[in-house]
Amino acid sequence: MTSVLQAQGLGKRYGRRWALRECSIDIPAGHVVGLVGPNGAGKTTLLKLAGGQLEPSAGGITVLGDRPAATPAQLARVGFVAQDTPVYAGLTVAEHLRLGARLNPRWDASAARERIAQLGLAPAHRAGKLSGGQRAQLALTLGLAKRPELLILDEPVASLDPLARREFLQGLMEATVEHEFSVVLSSHLVSDLERVCDFLVVLVDSRVQVAGEVDELLATHHRLTGPRRDPDRLPAGQQVISARHTERQSTFIIRTEGPIHDPAWTVSGLSLEDLVLAYMDKRTAENRRVPLEVRR
């Protein structure tokens, strides 16, 4: 399957501080990808490297089979909406569209005008006078009218109210269905990812903890609840993602391809939020490293 984004040992350093380090990932084309992780995990740095706004300090990255922003033609294939949905406060909506047309060779002027009309944005209004949701929609319109093969969105709805978030994401999904492009969307709001994404990447401490199609990940992760037990006593095919213990009971989140036969366990499924939090939980590593007897 064609990859929309590949990275191997990717790193970015600012002075002595690594913002991203040893990041390896392979994202197939044709998906709406949710990129999630705690603050400082390297999500924005990864997306800026993918957009060609930063150069790697280590490793390599390709987007749509080429180095990011390697040529004007390659740059035209990628759209980018940054974290604060940046628009120019002093420019009108119409001036934004004219600027987009000058800067982007694949610009779809009629689609841009039609979308602005559907949103009820007056072409003469200056961007600085628009609401947060309207500015986000304007920024999304600019990204969509570029007719990208890949649209990168870095926390585009973080500051919006629930209604504005829903309208933004609805517009994004309608566009992906109509024009069949790939999306990489970074967000802290797992409920939003659950609504729109069919592929998930969890990034913690600059390393990819898990990546895959959402349906497959949910089908292979389970919560086990039963008598207290050391994680090392679970079958080899059951990868422990997180572990919680009381005096008498253990609760594990595991990943396994096979059936669970042990009758001691109560087995239940996970929500996407459960799965994400399990991989983000820093106590996971401690629970796997420290023997049960020591923790008592």
N, C-alpha and C positions, 0 to 999 in steps of 0.2 A: 504494500500500500504506500502511496506517495506521502512523504512527510511534509508538513507545513513548517515545522520548526524542529531542528536538531541541535543539541549542544553536547559537547563532550569535554569534561573537566573544565568547564567554563568558570572563569573567575574575574572579578573586578575589584581592584584595590585603590583606595584613596589614601596616599601616604602609607602608613603602617597598618591601616585598618582595611580588612577585607569586607566589602559589602556583599560579595557573592563569591563562593569558593567551591570548587570541585562539584559543580552542578552538571549533571548529565541527564538528558531528557530527549525523548523522541515522540513528537506529537503528530499523529496522522491527520491528513487533510480531511475536510468534509465534516468537521465537528464544531460545536460550540463548547469551548473548553473553559472550565472554571479553574482559576488559579487561586489557591487559598493558602494562608499561613499566617503566623503571628507577625506583629510588627517587628521589623528588623530581619525578617527571614530572607530578604533579597528579591521580593516580587517585583517591585518597581525597577530595580536595577536590571533584572532579567528582561523585563519588557522594553526598557530603554536600549539594552544591547540588541534585542530583536528588531527594534525600530531603527537601528543605526545611529542613535543619538549618543551612544557611548562606544568606545573601543575596548575589547577585552584586555585584561592584564594577563590572563592565562587561558589556555584551552581554546576552543573554537566554537563557532555557532554559524549555522546556515538557516536561512529563511526562504522558503519556496525554492530550495535547491541552490541558493547563491548566498554570497556574503551580504549581510544587511547593508542596504544603501550603496551597493557596489557600483551601480550605474543609475542614471536617471530612469531608465526603463524598469529596473528592479525596484527602485524607490516608489515608482508609480503604482506598483502592484500591492503596496502595503498602506493601509490607513491606520492612523494612530490618534486616539482621543486620550489626552493626559488626565491626571488625577483630578484636577480642578476644572475640568471641561473648559479649557481656556479659549476665550474669544477676545476680540479687541473691543474694549469698552467704548471707544470713540467712534467705531464704525457702525453703520447701519446694517440691518439684516441683508439688504440688497447689496451693499458694498462687500460683505463677507462672501456672497455668492459670486460676485464678479472677481474677487481676489482668488477664490477657489478655481474659477475657470481659467485664470491666467497661469496658475501654478501647477495644474494637473492636466496632463494630456488626455486622460481618459474621462474627463469631467462630463457628467450627465446633467446638463443645464436644465432640461425640461423636468427631469425627476426632482431636482433640487427645488425648483419653483413650485412644483406640485405639492411636495411634502411641506414646504413652508406655508402654503395656502391651507392645507389640511390641518396644520397645527394652529392656524389662526394667528400667525405672527405677521405683523404689519411690516412690509419691506422697509418703510421709512424709519422704523424705530431703531434707536441705537442700542447696541448690545448691553451697555452699562445700565440701561433702564429696564431690562428684562428681569424676570424672576429667575431664581436658581434653576427651576425645572425648565424654563424656556431657554436659558443659556445652554443647558445640557442637551436639549433637543436640537438647538442650532448647531452645536458641536457635532452631534451625531449625524445631522444632515450633511455637514461638510465631509465627514468621514465616509458616509454612504455614497454621496454623489461622486466621490473619487473613483467609484466602481472598483474597489480593491478585491484582490483574491484572498487577502488576509486582513481582518480588522482587529487591531489591538486596542483594548479598552482597560485603562488603569484606574480602578476604583471610580468609575464614572458616576455612580449614584450615591456615594457615601454621604454626601451632605444634603440629599434631597428628602422630602417628606414621603410617606408611603405611597400617596397617590401619584406624585411625580415619578417615583421609582417605577411604579407599575406601568405608567404610560411610556416611560423611556424603554423599559425592557420589552413591552409589547411591540413598540415600533422596531426594535432591534430584531425580534423574532420574525415579524412579518417580512422584514427585508431579507433575512437569511433564507427564508422559504422561497421568496420570489427570485433572488439573484444567486443563491447557492454559493456563498463564499464561506470561508472559515473564520472563526472568531476565537480569540483568546481574551478572556474577561477575568480581571483580578477583582476580588471583592472580599470584604470581611463578613458580608451578610449571606450566610449559608442559605437562608430561605430564598434569596434571590437566585443563587446558583441552582438550587433545587428546582426552581421554576423554569429555567431556561437552558441549563447545561446538560449535555449528554456525555461529557468526558471530564474527568476530574484529575487535577494535579495538586497534591499537598506538598508544600515546600516548607521545611523547618530547618533553621540553621544552615541555609543555602543548599541543602541537599533535598533531593526529591525523595519523599518517604513512600509515596504510592502514586501511581498514575494508571488510568485505564478508563474504559467505558463505565458510566455510572451503574447501569443495570448489572453488568458483570461484577463490579465491586460489591454491590449490595447483595448479590446472590452468593458470594463467596466469603462474606464476613458474617459472623454470628456472635451473639452474647450467650455465654454459658454461665449458669448459676447453680451452685451445688455445695456440698460439704467442702470445708477448707482443704486446699490441696496446693502443693508446690507446683509452679508452672513447669518445672522440669519433668514432672510426672505425666504431662500430657503427651499424646502420641506425636511422633516425629512430624507427621504431616499437618499438624495444627500449629501454625505460627502465632505466638502470643503477641498481640498488639498492645494490649493494656491489661492490667490486673489490679483488682481491688480485693481487700481481705478484711473481714471482721474476725472476731474470736472463733466463730464456728463456720463461717461461709466465705466462699471465694466467688468472685465474679470476674470472668475473663471476656475480653473481646478478642476473637481469633480469626485468622484467615485460613481457609482450608478448601481444597477442591473436592474432597470426598465427603461421604456421609459421616454423621456423628452417632456412634453406636452405644456409647456409655450411658446406661439408664440412670446413673447418678445425676446427670446434668439436665436441667431445664434449659431448652434451647429456644432462643427468640431472635428475630431479625433486628436490623438496625435501620434507623433513618440516616439520611445523608449527614445530618448534623452530628449524630452519634459517631459515625465513621470518621469525620473530620476531626472531632475533638479527641478521639482515641489516638490518632496519629500526632496530634499537636501536644498531647499531654507529656510533659517532661518527666513525670514520675514513671512513665512506661519503662525507660531504660533502668531506673533504679529497681523496679519490681522484678526485672528479668535478671539483674546482676546479683542481687542480695538474696542469699538462701532464706527460706521461710523461717527457719529456726532463729536466725539472727534478728529478724524483724519483730519477733514476739516480745 
